[in-house]
């Protein structure tokens, strides 16, 4: 089958920040009432961290069932798939089994030839910071590497990027123009980022005045959770907010609702109260307080977190 065609995809590439932006998109889409599959790499403690359904790691039963379904297909291909290709197929099969409507996919290496790029028409794509990585495969200059990352930009699909070094930025802009994709750059002056800062100062005061003026983001950013305070993380948050705003604006009523419960004997499904509230609300959902709260409550263990010693 074609499980990559069964979901509405938010696709992300870049050298740094993909995981942060991906997990934020996942949390905000779920807060909007969507059932969401999240695919990231690498894992820190458990392999199942790579494949999440509605905020929880895929169950061991999910993994075993999907492997049993996929093994005959792997063996019949006559070629050796890479481990990442197999894991990507595993994630997509789990998402199909669990009937999620949305998938947030993080590229593994580059973008143009990455196996996650088989999705022909994602809902929206995001480009995190591009730098020097995997040079033996992607190229020896930032322009060459950016060209690979830019491969996820598709015709007529909205694309967003954080500020890039000039060599990378020019390549992304050229790719967007070539395929006819609207490309927008987020910034620290993003109105949505200002709204997130103001919301955080109201709910979790950390030194910024309550109800911080959206026009004073530079003075109020310390209201954000500590892991989102560094400048590069604020830009990743701004990117995720832009991606979710665009995705929700293009959504339809059928994109929200209750997922099929997991089989008996597996971990219970998370609460669907927010999903029930959003179901039937139709497309054009706005990024409001509930969605901002979900972003601000997001945690990304083992990457950026405070440790008390």
C-alpha positions as CSV (number, residue, x, y, z in Angstrom):
1,X,0.0,0.0,0.0
2,X,0.9,3.7,0.2
3,X,0.7,4.6,3.9
4,X,2.4,8.0,3.2
5,X,-0.7,9.0,1.2
6,X,-3.1,8.3,4.1
7,X,-1.9,11.2,6.3
8,X,-1.6,15.0,6.1
9,X,2.1,15.7,6.5
10,X,4.1,18.4,8.1
11,X,7.6,17.9,6.7
12,X,10.8,19.3,8.3
13,X,14.4,19.4,7.2
14,X,17.5,21.3,8.3
15,X,20.8,20.7,10.2
16,X,19.8,21.9,13.6
17,X,16.4,22.3,15.2
18,X,14.3,19.7,13.4
19,X,13.5,17.8,16.6
20,X,12.4,20.9,18.5
21,X,10.2,22.2,15.7
22,X,8.8,18.7,15.1
23,X,7.8,18.0,18.7
24,X,6.3,21.5,19.0
25,X,4.2,21.0,15.8
26,X,3.0,17.6,17.1
27,X,1.9,19.1,20.5
28,X,0.1,22.0,18.9
29,X,-1.7,19.9,16.3
30,X,-2.9,17.6,19.0
31,X,-4.1,20.6,21.0
32,X,-6.1,21.6,18.0
33,X,-8.0,18.3,18.1
34,X,-6.0,16.3,15.6
35,X,-4.7,12.7,15.9
36,X,-1.0,12.9,15.1
37,X,1.9,10.6,14.4
38,X,5.4,12.0,15.1
39,X,8.5,10.5,13.5
40,X,11.9,11.8,14.8
41,X,15.4,10.5,15.1
42,X,17.6,9.6,16.8
43,X,16.2,8.1,20.0
44,X,17.8,8.6,23.5
45,X,16.5,5.9,25.7
46,X,14.1,3.7,23.7
47,X,13.8,3.0,20.0
48,X,10.1,3.6,20.3
49,X,10.8,7.3,21.0
50,X,11.2,7.6,17.2
51,X,7.5,6.7,16.6
52,X,4.9,8.4,18.6
53,X,1.1,8.4,18.3
54,X,-0.9,11.1,20.0
55,X,1.9,12.0,22.3
56,X,2.9,8.5,23.4
57,X,5.5,6.2,22.2
58,X,4.3,3.5,19.8
59,X,3.6,0.3,21.9
60,X,5.7,-2.8,21.6
61,X,2.6,-4.4,20.1
62,X,2.5,-1.7,17.4
63,X,6.1,-2.3,16.5
64,X,5.8,-6.1,16.3
65,X,2.6,-6.1,14.3
66,X,4.0,-3.6,11.8
67,X,7.3,-5.5,11.5
68,X,5.3,-8.7,10.8
69,X,3.3,-7.0,8.1
70,X,6.4,-5.4,6.5
71,X,8.9,-8.2,6.6
72,X,7.5,-10.1,3.5
73,X,7.6,-6.8,1.5
74,X,11.2,-6.1,2.6
75,X,12.3,-9.6,1.6
76,X,10.5,-9.5,-1.8
77,X,12.2,-6.3,-2.9
78,X,15.4,-7.9,-3.9
79,X,17.4,-4.9,-2.6
80,X,18.7,-4.1,0.8
81,X,16.9,-1.1,2.3
82,X,18.9,1.0,4.7
83,X,18.0,0.9,8.4
84,X,16.5,4.4,8.2
85,X,14.3,3.4,5.2
86,X,13.0,0.4,7.1
87,X,12.3,2.5,10.2
88,X,10.5,5.2,8.1
89,X,8.3,2.5,6.6
90,X,7.7,1.1,10.1
91,X,6.6,4.5,11.3
92,X,4.2,5.0,8.4
93,X,2.7,1.6,8.9
94,X,2.2,2.2,12.6
95,X,0.5,5.5,11.7
96,X,-1.8,3.7,9.3
97,X,-2.6,1.0,11.9
98,X,-3.4,3.6,14.5
99,X,-5.5,5.6,12.0
100,X,-3.8,9.0,12.6
101,X,-4.9,11.8,10.3
102,X,-1.7,13.9,10.6
103,X,2.0,13.0,10.6
104,X,4.9,15.2,11.5
105,X,8.0,13.8,9.7
106,X,11.6,14.8,10.3
107,X,14.0,14.0,7.6
108,X,16.9,11.7,8.4
109,X,19.6,13.0,6.1
110,X,19.4,15.9,3.7
111,X,16.0,16.1,2.1
112,X,16.0,15.6,-1.7
113,X,16.9,11.9,-1.6
114,X,15.7,11.3,2.0
115,X,13.0,8.5,2.1
116,X,10.6,10.8,4.0
117,X,10.5,12.9,0.8
118,X,8.3,10.3,-1.0
119,X,5.4,12.3,0.3
120,X,4.2,14.0,-2.9
121,X,2.2,16.8,-1.4
122,X,2.7,17.7,2.3
123,X,0.4,20.3,3.8
124,X,3.4,22.5,4.7
125,X,7.2,22.2,4.9
126,X,9.7,23.8,7.3
127,X,13.4,24.5,7.0
128,X,15.4,24.8,10.2
129,X,18.9,26.2,10.3
130,X,21.1,24.8,7.6
131,X,24.8,24.3,8.4
132,X,27.7,21.9,7.7
133,X,26.6,18.4,8.4
134,X,27.1,14.9,6.8
135,X,29.5,16.5,4.4
136,X,30.7,13.2,3.0
137,X,27.2,12.7,1.7
138,X,25.6,16.1,1.3
139,X,28.5,18.2,0.0
140,X,31.4,20.3,1.2
141,X,29.7,23.7,1.1
142,X,26.7,25.2,2.8
143,X,25.2,25.8,-0.7
144,X,25.5,22.1,-1.6
145,X,24.0,21.0,1.7
146,X,21.2,23.6,1.4
147,X,20.4,22.3,-2.1
148,X,19.8,18.8,-0.6
149,X,17.7,20.2,2.3
150,X,15.6,22.3,-0.1
151,X,14.5,19.2,-1.9
152,X,11.5,18.9,0.4
153,X,10.1,22.2,-1.0
154,X,7.2,21.2,-3.3
155,X,5.2,23.1,-5.9
156,X,2.4,25.2,-4.4
157,X,3.1,23.9,-0.9
158,X,3.6,26.7,1.7
159,X,7.2,26.6,3.0
160,X,8.7,28.4,6.0
161,X,12.3,28.9,7.0
162,X,14.2,30.4,9.9
163,X,16.9,33.0,9.0
164,X,19.7,31.3,7.2
165,X,23.3,32.2,6.4
166,X,23.3,33.9,3.0
167,X,24.6,30.9,1.0
168,X,21.9,28.7,2.3
169,X,19.1,31.3,2.2
170,X,19.7,32.0,-1.5
171,X,19.5,28.3,-2.4
172,X,16.2,27.9,-0.5
173,X,14.8,30.9,-2.3
174,X,15.9,29.7,-5.7
175,X,14.3,26.3,-5.1
176,X,11.0,27.8,-4.0
177,X,11.0,30.1,-7.1
178,X,11.9,27.1,-9.3
179,X,9.0,24.9,-8.2
180,X,6.5,27.7,-7.5
181,X,6.3,27.4,-3.8
182,X,5.5,30.3,-1.5
183,X,8.4,30.7,1.0
184,X,8.3,32.9,4.1
185,X,11.0,33.6,6.7
186,X,10.1,33.7,10.4
187,X,11.8,36.1,12.7
188,X,12.1,37.0,16.4
189,X,9.5,39.7,15.7
190,X,6.9,37.2,14.6
191,X,3.4,38.1,16.0
192,X,2.8,34.5,16.9
193,X,6.0,34.4,18.8
194,X,5.0,37.6,20.6
195,X,1.7,35.9,21.5
196,X,3.5,32.9,22.9
197,X,5.7,35.1,25.0
198,X,2.7,37.1,26.3
199,X,0.8,33.9,27.0
200,X,3.7,32.4,28.9
201,X,4.1,35.5,31.0
202,X,0.4,35.2,32.1
203,X,0.4,31.4,32.8
204,X,4.0,30.8,34.0
205,X,5.6,34.1,35.1
206,X,9.4,33.9,35.0
207,X,10.3,37.5,35.5
208,X,8.5,39.0,32.6
209,X,5.4,41.2,33.4
210,X,2.0,39.6,33.1
211,X,0.3,40.4,29.8
212,X,3.6,41.4,28.2
213,X,3.1,43.8,25.2
214,X,3.4,41.9,21.9
215,X,5.6,44.7,20.7
216,X,8.2,44.2,23.5
217,X,9.2,40.6,22.8
218,X,12.9,41.5,23.2
219,X,12.3,42.5,26.8
220,X,9.8,39.7,27.6
221,X,11.3,36.5,26.1
222,X,12.5,35.4,29.6
223,X,8.9,34.5,30.3
224,X,9.3,31.4,28.0
225,X,10.2,28.0,29.4
226,X,14.0,27.9,29.8
227,X,14.6,25.5,27.0
228,X,12.9,27.8,24.6
229,X,14.7,31.0,25.7
230,X,17.9,30.8,23.6
231,X,17.6,32.8,20.4
232,X,17.9,29.8,18.1
233,X,15.1,28.1,20.1
234,X,12.8,31.1,19.8
235,X,13.3,30.9,16.1
236,X,12.4,27.2,16.1
237,X,9.3,28.0,18.1
238,X,8.4,30.8,15.6
239,X,8.9,28.3,12.8
240,X,6.7,25.7,14.4
241,X,4.0,28.3,15.1
242,X,4.0,29.4,11.5
243,X,3.8,25.8,10.3
244,X,0.9,25.0,12.5
245,X,-1.0,28.2,11.6
246,X,-0.6,27.4,7.9
247,X,-1.6,23.8,8.4
248,X,-4.7,24.7,10.3
249,X,-5.7,27.3,7.8
250,X,-5.7,24.6,5.1
251,X,-7.4,21.9,7.2
252,X,-10.9,20.6,6.6
253,X,-13.4,19.1,9.2
254,X,-12.4,15.6,8.2
255,X,-8.9,16.3,9.4
256,X,-10.0,16.3,13.0
257,X,-11.8,13.7,15.2
258,X,-11.2,10.6,17.1
259,X,-8.5,8.1,16.1
260,X,-9.3,4.4,16.1
261,X,-8.5,3.1,19.6
262,X,-5.4,0.8,19.9
263,X,-6.1,-2.9,20.1
264,X,-6.9,-4.4,23.5
265,X,-3.9,-5.2,25.6
266,X,-1.9,-2.1,24.5
267,X,-1.4,1.2,26.3
268,X,-4.7,3.1,26.6
269,X,-5.4,6.0,24.2
270,X,-4.8,9.5,25.6
271,X,-7.7,11.7,26.4
272,X,-9.6,13.0,23.4
273,X,-11.5,15.8,25.2
274,X,-9.7,18.5,23.2
275,X,-10.2,16.5,20.0
276,X,-13.9,16.1,20.6
277,X,-14.2,19.9,21.2
278,X,-12.4,20.7,17.9
279,X,-14.1,18.0,15.8
280,X,-16.6,19.5,13.5
281,X,-15.2,23.0,13.9
282,X,-14.1,23.0,10.3
283,X,-11.0,24.4,8.8
284,X,-9.4,27.7,9.4
285,X,-8.7,27.1,13.1
286,X,-6.6,29.8,14.6
287,X,-3.6,29.5,16.9
288,X,-5.3,30.5,20.1
289,X,-4.5,30.1,23.8
290,X,-5.1,26.3,23.9
291,X,-2.6,25.7,21.1
292,X,-0.1,28.2,22.6
293,X,-0.3,26.5,25.9
294,X,0.4,23.1,24.3
295,X,3.6,24.6,22.8
296,X,4.7,26.1,26.1
297,X,4.1,22.8,27.9
298,X,6.1,20.8,25.5
299,X,9.2,19.0,26.8
300,X,12.0,17.4,24.8
301,X,13.9,15.2,27.2
302,X,17.6,14.6,26.8
303,X,18.0,17.5,24.4
304,X,17.4,20.7,26.2
305,X,16.2,20.3,29.7
306,X,17.1,21.6,33.2
307,X,18.8,19.2,35.5
308,X,18.9,19.7,39.3
309,X,22.2,18.5,40.8
